[in-house]
Amino acid sequence: MEAQRFVRFASPGAVRHGRVNGTTVEVLDGDPVREEARPIGRSVPLDALRLLAPVQPGKIVAVGRNYADHIAEMGMGAPAVPRLFFKPPSAVIGPGEPIRYPAQSRQVEYEAELAVVIGRTTRDVPAAEALSQVFGYTCANDVTARDIQKADGQPSWAKAFDTFCPLGPWITTGLDPADLEIECHVNGERRQHARTAQLLTPVADLIAYISAAVTLDPGDIILTGTPAGVGPVLPGDTVEVSATGIGTLTNPVASAAR
């Protein structure tokens, strides 16, 4: 399947969806993740748009400890089965939006990840068929208040703050997730670098494992885990997450909103 890129963007009085064609965006009449969306016969320049998170997920299922090198740097053991937790949809922001440093934390860290966007209602699908349920892929930053995570011993609350799930810049379809390059740069310096071939539980197996217990709906997101190199950021920093065939998700870090 030929790769296509789909965006979600702010339009006066509305939120629109579109398909990227080079430097322009073909405006669609609906959300292509959840329905058949057709062109309305209008295109707009890509660089003139304010891009939003490319999908509004009903739920976000995240995977911890899915790269061996990250497990080693955290001083933890490898899980026998995928270690799952949920992030709330209220944590989602889009490209260019600020990650807000919460007053409750003194150690906020980035985590570059490949995000899977589900395209069909999925329940108890075998791994051999799982990728057919995927609409596409996008970049994600599983932002974490590490001091809070260490204090309470589990990840969900430390990763649940508003703005702690940047997604974007768009969804790319037609990708093979078996061996994509994932990178994270902070203020232009590379901090993380891995390939999805290193995932302990690959994408298809994650979908099979999750859907055996939880129905995945169109627009739901699976965060596939982060590699080694996680570290702190401060207000004023800029974080970039990149993935092969997708592009780069860029977010500044800012103080908590007053």
C-alpha positions as CSV (number, residue, x, y, z in Angstrom):
1,M,0.0,0.0,0.0
2,E,1.3,3.5,-0.9
3,A,2.0,5.6,2.1
4,Q,-0.3,8.5,2.7
5,R,-0.2,11.2,5.4
6,F,-3.3,12.5,7.2
7,V,-3.5,15.6,9.3
8,R,-6.0,17.2,11.6
9,F,-5.9,21.0,11.7
10,A,-7.6,24.1,13.1
11,S,-9.9,25.9,10.7
12,P,-12.1,29.0,11.5
13,G,-15.0,27.7,13.6
14,A,-14.1,24.0,13.1
15,V,-11.6,21.2,13.2
16,R,-10.8,19.7,9.8
17,H,-9.0,16.7,8.4
18,G,-6.9,16.5,5.3
19,R,-4.5,14.4,3.2
20,V,-1.0,15.8,2.6
21,N,0.1,16.1,-1.0
22,G,3.6,17.6,-1.0
23,T,3.3,21.1,0.2
24,T,-0.5,21.3,0.2
25,V,-3.3,19.6,2.1
26,E,-6.4,18.2,0.4
27,V,-9.3,19.0,2.7
28,L,-11.6,16.0,3.5
29,D,-15.2,15.9,4.6
30,G,-14.7,13.7,7.6
31,D,-12.3,11.9,9.9
32,P,-10.5,9.2,7.8
33,V,-9.5,7.2,10.8
34,R,-13.2,6.5,11.7
35,E,-15.1,6.9,8.5
36,E,-14.8,7.1,4.7
37,A,-13.6,10.7,4.1
38,R,-13.8,12.2,0.7
39,P,-12.1,15.4,-0.7
40,I,-14.3,18.4,-0.8
41,G,-12.4,19.9,-3.7
42,R,-10.3,22.4,-1.8
43,S,-6.6,22.4,-1.0
44,V,-4.6,24.7,1.4
45,P,-0.9,25.2,1.9
46,L,0.5,22.9,4.6
47,D,2.7,25.6,6.1
48,A,-0.3,27.9,6.6
49,L,-2.1,25.4,8.9
50,R,-2.0,25.0,12.6
51,L,-1.7,21.3,13.0
52,L,-3.5,19.6,15.9
53,A,-2.8,16.1,17.3
54,P,-3.7,14.0,14.2
55,V,-6.2,11.9,16.1
56,Q,-8.4,12.2,19.2
57,P,-8.1,8.8,20.8
58,G,-10.8,7.3,23.0
59,K,-8.1,5.5,24.9
60,I,-4.4,5.3,25.0
61,V,-2.8,2.0,25.9
62,A,0.9,2.3,26.7
63,V,3.6,-0.3,27.0
64,G,6.4,-0.1,29.5
65,R,9.8,-1.9,29.4
66,N,9.6,-2.9,25.8
67,Y,13.3,-2.2,24.8
68,A,16.1,-4.1,26.6
69,D,18.4,-1.1,26.7
70,H,15.8,1.0,28.5
71,I,15.1,-1.7,31.0
72,A,18.9,-1.9,31.7
73,E,19.2,1.9,32.2
74,M,16.3,1.9,34.6
75,G,17.7,-1.0,36.6
76,M,14.6,-3.0,36.2
77,G,13.8,-6.6,35.1
78,A,12.3,-7.6,31.8
79,P,8.5,-8.4,32.2
80,A,7.3,-11.8,31.3
81,V,4.3,-10.3,29.5
82,P,3.7,-6.8,28.1
83,R,3.5,-4.3,31.0
84,L,0.6,-2.1,30.2
85,F,-0.9,1.1,31.5
86,F,-3.3,3.8,30.3
87,K,-2.8,7.5,29.6
88,P,-5.9,9.7,29.6
89,P,-7.0,11.3,26.3
90,S,-6.8,14.7,28.1
91,A,-3.0,14.3,28.0
92,V,-2.9,14.6,24.2
93,I,-1.5,17.7,22.5
94,G,-0.3,18.3,19.0
95,P,2.8,19.5,17.3
96,G,4.1,22.8,18.5
97,E,2.0,22.9,21.6
98,P,3.9,23.2,24.9
99,I,4.6,20.4,27.3
100,R,3.6,22.0,30.6
101,Y,6.0,21.4,33.5
102,P,3.6,20.6,36.4
103,A,4.1,22.2,39.8
104,Q,3.9,18.7,41.4
105,S,7.1,17.5,39.7
106,R,10.8,18.4,39.7
107,Q,11.9,15.8,37.2
108,V,9.9,15.7,33.9
109,E,11.4,13.4,31.2
110,Y,10.8,12.7,27.5
111,E,10.2,9.2,26.0
112,A,10.2,8.9,22.2
113,E,7.9,6.2,20.9
114,L,6.2,4.9,17.8
115,A,2.4,5.3,18.2
116,V,0.0,2.9,16.5
117,V,-3.4,4.3,15.4
118,I,-6.1,1.7,15.3
119,G,-8.4,1.8,12.3
120,R,-11.0,-0.9,12.9
121,T,-12.9,-2.2,15.9
122,T,-10.5,-4.9,17.2
123,R,-11.3,-7.7,19.6
124,D,-9.3,-10.8,20.2
125,V,-7.4,-10.6,16.9
126,P,-4.6,-13.1,16.3
127,A,-1.1,-11.6,15.8
128,A,-1.0,-12.8,12.2
129,E,-4.0,-10.6,11.3
130,A,-3.3,-7.7,13.7
131,L,-1.6,-5.2,11.4
132,S,-4.7,-5.2,9.1
133,Q,-6.5,-3.5,12.0
134,V,-4.1,-0.5,12.0
135,F,-4.9,2.7,10.2
136,G,-1.4,4.1,10.5
137,Y,1.4,5.3,12.7
138,T,2.5,8.6,14.2
139,C,5.2,9.9,16.6
140,A,4.6,10.1,20.3
141,N,6.3,11.4,23.4
142,D,5.3,9.5,26.5
143,V,6.2,12.4,28.9
144,T,6.8,11.3,32.5
145,A,7.1,12.9,35.9
146,R,9.9,10.5,36.9
147,D,10.1,11.6,40.5
148,I,6.4,10.9,40.9
149,Q,6.8,7.5,39.2
150,K,9.6,6.5,41.5
151,A,7.7,7.7,44.6
152,D,4.6,5.6,44.0
153,G,6.1,2.7,42.1
154,Q,3.7,2.7,39.1
155,P,3.6,4.7,35.9
156,S,0.0,5.7,35.3
157,W,-0.3,8.9,37.5
158,A,3.2,10.1,36.6
159,K,2.3,9.9,32.9
160,A,-1.2,11.3,33.1
161,F,-0.7,15.0,33.4
162,D,-2.3,17.4,30.9
163,T,0.1,17.8,27.9
164,F,2.0,14.6,28.7
165,C,1.1,12.9,25.4
166,P,2.3,14.9,22.3
167,L,1.3,13.2,19.0
168,G,2.0,14.1,15.4
169,P,2.8,15.7,13.2
170,W,0.5,13.4,11.1
171,I,-0.6,9.8,10.7
172,T,1.3,7.9,8.0
173,T,-0.4,4.9,6.5
174,G,1.1,2.0,4.6
175,L,4.2,1.6,6.8
176,D,5.7,-1.7,8.0
177,P,6.4,-1.2,11.7
178,A,8.9,-4.1,11.9
179,D,12.1,-2.0,11.6
180,L,11.5,1.8,11.8
181,E,14.1,4.2,13.2
182,I,13.1,6.1,16.3
183,E,15.0,9.2,17.5
184,C,14.7,11.9,20.1
185,H,16.5,15.2,20.1
186,V,16.5,17.8,22.9
187,N,17.7,21.3,21.9
188,G,19.2,19.7,18.7
189,E,21.2,17.1,20.6
190,R,20.3,13.4,19.9
191,R,19.3,11.7,23.2
192,Q,17.6,8.5,21.9
193,H,18.1,6.3,18.9
194,A,16.7,2.8,18.2
195,R,14.9,0.7,15.7
196,T,11.5,-1.0,16.3
197,A,13.2,-4.3,15.4
198,Q,14.5,-4.1,19.0
199,L,11.0,-4.1,20.5
200,L,10.7,-7.1,22.9
201,T,7.0,-7.4,22.0
202,P,6.5,-6.3,18.4
203,V,3.5,-4.3,17.2
204,A,1.4,-7.2,15.9
205,D,1.9,-9.1,19.1
206,L,1.0,-6.1,21.2
207,I,-2.3,-5.6,19.4
208,A,-3.1,-9.3,19.8
209,Y,-2.3,-9.3,23.5
210,I,-4.2,-6.1,24.3
211,S,-7.3,-7.0,22.2
212,A,-7.6,-10.3,23.9
213,A,-8.8,-8.3,26.9
214,V,-9.8,-4.8,25.8
215,T,-11.7,-3.9,22.6
216,L,-9.7,-1.4,20.6
217,D,-11.8,1.2,18.7
218,P,-10.9,3.3,15.6
219,G,-8.8,6.2,16.8
220,D,-7.4,4.4,19.8
221,I,-3.6,4.6,20.3
222,I,-1.0,2.1,21.4
223,L,2.3,3.6,22.6
224,T,4.9,0.9,21.9
225,G,7.6,1.7,24.4
226,T,10.7,3.9,24.6
227,P,14.4,3.0,24.1
228,A,17.4,3.9,26.2
229,G,18.4,7.5,26.6
230,V,15.5,9.0,28.6
231,G,16.3,12.1,30.6
232,P,15.0,15.3,32.0
233,V,13.9,18.5,30.3
234,L,13.3,21.9,31.7
235,P,11.1,24.9,30.7
236,G,12.7,26.5,27.6
237,D,13.8,23.2,26.1
238,T,12.6,21.8,22.8
239,V,11.9,18.1,22.3
240,E,11.8,16.5,18.8
241,V,10.6,12.9,18.2
242,S,11.2,11.4,14.8
243,A,10.3,8.1,13.1
244,T,11.1,6.7,9.7
245,G,8.4,7.5,7.1
246,I,6.5,9.8,9.5
247,G,8.5,12.9,10.2
248,T,9.3,14.9,13.3
249,L,7.1,15.9,16.2
250,T,8.3,19.1,17.9
251,N,7.2,20.5,21.2
252,P,8.6,23.2,23.5
253,V,8.7,22.7,27.3
254,A,7.0,25.4,29.3
255,S,6.2,26.2,32.9
256,A,2.8,25.2,34.2
257,A,0.0,27.4,33.1
258,R,-0.9,30.1,35.6
